[in-house]
Amino acid sequence: SPPGLLLLTSFLLHVKEDRASPTRLVCDNRLIQKYIVEAKDMEKRVGQCQALPPLSCPAVLPLVDFTFQQWKSKSNETKRREILCDLALLVGAATAAQGQVSNECGARHLNQLYRQANSFFLLLQTFSWEEGHWESSCSPHSMEQTHITSIFLTYRQLVQGKLSFFFYDLAKVLCK
């Protein structure tokens, strides 16, 4: 089964009725570790694809680095919205790159990255601590890249960094 579908399914099976909470994903640290390993593997495998030309139209990628001190000072809702903005850019970059890549190896890995990033994007939209829904009017800090591998690097950094720390922060609240 596609990894993105597995992620979404495992999340939806553990949603509480009145307020969505990704209990299993958040409380079982092995799941986020699995997604970190998968992100690393995807990045490694796409780097092994032969003859990946630069993108003719650069991919707009989020800048996903952060300082731990800054991160700690944000509310969980602010963190969620920030990650949603990053994921929206990543999903858009993967979609745009898919249309430019004719290399079968590169296209296959881009499709996998798209599915996983989109699954996290859909998952994070399902719960909120504030009234209202996420709106796509965010403008995260971004950069343009012409190398396909940059999309995978950014995704891995996002999963290994902000997303992992976000789930860790949620676990302190949800997994008592």
Buried (B, 14 or more C-beta within 10 A) or exposed (E): EEBBEBBBEBBEEBBEEEEBBBBBBBBBBEBBEBBBEBBBBBBEBBEEBEEBEEBEEBBBBBEBEBEEEEBEEBEBEEBBBBBBBBBBBBBBBBBBBBEBBEBEBBBBBBBBBBBBBBBBBBBBBBBBEEEEEBEEEBEBEBEEBBBBBBBBBBBBBBBBBBBBBBBEBBBEEBEE
